[in-house]
């Protein structure tokens, strides 16, 4: 249970500027956490520019916009993909106009009950929708590049997070040089995130390939520099808040399945046929009217003794 009293942690992934890799970070962080054994849900809360579905290879019918517009229940907009639960957004402008972010808390609480982690892919910039996403989260993860305009906007987003009384749990710096912390140490100091999770994701052509194929880079190219960086982010984030994967349910015992019918009803216990008595071999031979003398009898006795010794 998290500090907010729910069953799972909710993190908003935000940026001050579009095009810095926020949605890519959300998708890959979610899959990396799922690979680590966590139950994960990701929600595309970028109501104006939803694209998580494409990054995860899903073509949805029902979306978050339908839920926020009052046309569907949260469960109707969930899709299982890449080891996690996705609630995608719509790219339809009419649905964008009808979506009311005030209902977002219903979706979050629904997902929080059954997941260890819920990631909200918030929109870029400063708006009412973004503030709503942050307000229902337990913490915020900032995503930025090292460009001056991106850093300036990320700083503004960080100030909004502070006004909402939410902690910045980490900062992700994308498209850096070699991925080393030296590239971003000064930037983290400027943003005031040196005490939070700080991860640098290097520029990597594998990310572009993964986007074109509609797959997370952590799945498509797990050994690539970017994938390893997202794996580090998942491990650091989980460790920073003390998250541990849900314990798998212990099996209740052997389940018998009929190979012909597929029925799982166990066969009835065999009836008790009463006590078993040992009868000497000589008596059985005599009762059956078999020859009890000569070589044949001796062979039977020797054979019986060898068989008996195997099971005694």
N, C-alpha and C positions, 0 to 999 in steps of 0.2 A: 504493500500500500504506500502511495506517495504522500508528500507533505500536505497536499490539498485534500487528502482523505479519499481519493479514488483508488481504483484497483490498478490503473496503469498511469505512466507518466505521459504528459502531453507537451510536445515541444513545437513551437512555431518556427519555421525556417524562413527568415526574412532577409531582404536586401534593400538598400536605398535606391538602387538603380537596376533597371532591367538588363538582361543579357550577361549577367556575371556568373551564371551556372547555378542559380538557386534551385531550380526544378531538378537539374541533373544531380545536385547534391542530395536533395530530398529522396529521389528515387534510389540512388546508390547507397545512401546511408540506411534507408529502409531495408533494402535487400541484404546488406552486410549485417545488420542487426538480426534479421531473420536467419541468415546463415549461422549466426552465433547461437541460435537456439531460442531467440525471443519471439513471442507472438507480436506481430507488427501490423499496424494499419497506417496507410498514408492517404491524406485527403487533399485534393486540389482546391485550395481556397482562393486561388488567383481567379476571381470571378470574371475578370475581363479578358484574361489571356491564359486560359486553361490549356495545359499541354502534357500533364503527367500521364494521361492515358496513352499518348503516342510514345512516350519514353519507355513505357512498360509493355508495349505491344497489345493494348486493349482497344477494342472498338465498341464503346458502350452504347446501350439503348437508353437506360435511365441514369441520370447524373445527379450530382449534388444540387445543381440548379433546379431540378424537379422537386427535390426535397425542400429546398429553401423557398420554392414557389408554392408549396402546399399541395403538390400533385403526387407525391410519393412518400413512402416511409423510408427512414434511413437504411433499413435492411434491403430495400429494393434497389438501392444504388451501390451495393457492394459487389466487388468482383475479386475472385481469388486468382492471383497471378504472381509468378516469381517467388513463391513462398510467403507472400504477405496478402493482406486485404487492401484493396484499392477502392476509394470513393472518388471517381473522376469528376471533372467539371465539364461543362458544355462550351462549345465554341459558337453557339447560336446567339446572335445579338438580342433577339427577342427574349430568350430565356434569361440573359444577363439583366435585362431591364426588370424582369419579374422577381428575380432572386432577392430575398430579404436576409441579410447577414445576421439579423437578430435571432434567427432560428438555428444558428450554427451550434449553439451550446447543446441542443438536442442530439445532434449528430455526434458531437464529441463525447457526450456522456454515454451514448449507445455503444460507441467503439471502445471507450475506456474500460467498460465492464469486462470485456473478453480479450483484451490485449495488454501486453506489458508496456508497449510504447505506441503512441499515436503521434505521427508527424504531420503537421499542417503546412502545406506549401503555400505560404502567404504571398500576396502580390507584392510588387516592387513599389517603392515610394511611400508616401504618407497619405492615407485615405481612411474613411470610416470602415470599410471592409477589412483593411489590414489591422486597424486598431481592434476590431472585434475578434479577429483571429488571435491576436496577442493576448487579449483579455481573458480568453478561455484556456490559455496555455499555462503550464507550470513554469516554463522558461522559454527563452528565445535564443536561437542559434543564428548569428549574423553571417551572411555570405558576401564577400566582396573580392574585387581584384585589387592590384596594387596601383591602379590608375588613380590620379588625384580626384577626378569627379566621382568615381565610385566610392573612394574613401570618405569624401565629404558627405555624400548622401548616406553612407553607412553610419557615420557619426550622428547625423540627424535622426536616423532610425533608432539608434541606441538611446538617444535622449527621450524619444517617445516611449521606448520600453521602460525607462526609468520613471516617467510620469505615470505609467500604468502600474507601477510598483511590481514589476516582473524582473527577475534576474536574467542577465545575459549569461547563458550557460556555456557559450563557446563562440569562436569566430573561425570561419573557414576562408582561407585565402586561395583563390583559384588562379590557374594559369601562371604560376610562378616559375622561376628558372629551374633549379634542380630539385625543388621540393624540400630543401633544407630549411630549418627554422631560422637561420641567419637571414634569409630573404625577407622575413616578415616580423622579426623581433621588434624593430622600431615601430612598425605599423601597429602591432598589437599594443604597444605601450601608448601610442597616440589614441587608440580607441578605448583604452582602459580595460582590455580583455586579457592582460597577462596572467591574471589569476584564474581565468576560465580555460576551458579546453581550446587549444589553438592548434590547428592543423593546416599545413600547406599542401595543396593539390597541384602538382606540376602540370605544365602544358604537355598534353599527350594526345597524339593523333588517334589513339585507341578510343578516346572519348567521342570524337567525331564519327568514327566507324560505328560505335555502339548506338549513337543517336540515329544514324541512317537506318540501322537494322531494327530499331525499336526494342533494343535490349539494354539492360544496365551493363556498364563496363565491368563491374565486379563479377558478372556472370560470363560475359562474352570473352573478356581478356583478363582473367583473375590475377595473372602475374605481371600485368602492366603497372607502370609507376602510379598512375592515377587510381587504379583499383586498390593497390596496396595502401595508398593514402586514405581512401574511404574506409578500408578495413581498420586502419589506425583510428580514424575518427569514431567509428562505431565502438571500438574497445575503450577508448578514452571517455567517451560520453557515458557509456554504461558504468564505468568505474567511478566517474565523478559524482554520480548520484546514488551509487551503491546498488545498481540494478543487477539482478541475477535472473537467468532464464527460468521460466516456470518448470517445476518438476514434472516429468512425464508421469502419467497415471500408471500405477503398478497393475500388471495383469491380474485379473481375479482368479485365473486358473485355466486349465486346458478346456478349450471349447471344441466339442466333437461336432464334426460336419459330415453328413452323409454324402459320400462321393457321387452318388447317383442323383439324389434329389436336391442336395444343397441345404436340406433342413438341418437346423442346429440343435434340435431336441435330442438329448442324450438317450442312448438305448437303455432299456430297463435293466435293472440289476438281475444277474442270473439267479434262477431259483435255487434254493438250498436243497440239494439232493440227499442230504443226510450224511452220516459219517462214512469215511473211506477205510476199508479194512485191507490189510496186507495178507495175501494168500501165498503160501510157498509155491514156487514154480513147479515142484514135483506134483503137488496136488492138482494144479491146473492141467498139467499134461495128462495125468491119470483120468481126470474128469472129462477131458476132451477125447479120451480113447486113443491117444497117440502112443507110439512106441516109447517105452521108458528105458529100454536097455540098448546097449550097443553104442556104436560110434555116433549115430545120429543124435542120440540123447546127450552125449558128451559135448557135441558141437553146439547144441542149443544152450547148454548151461554155460559154456565158455563165452558164447556170443552175448548171452544175457549179462554175464559178469562184466564184460567189456563195456557194454552200453550203460550199465548201472554205475560203473566207475566214472564215466564221463559227467554224470549229473549229480554225483555225491560229493 
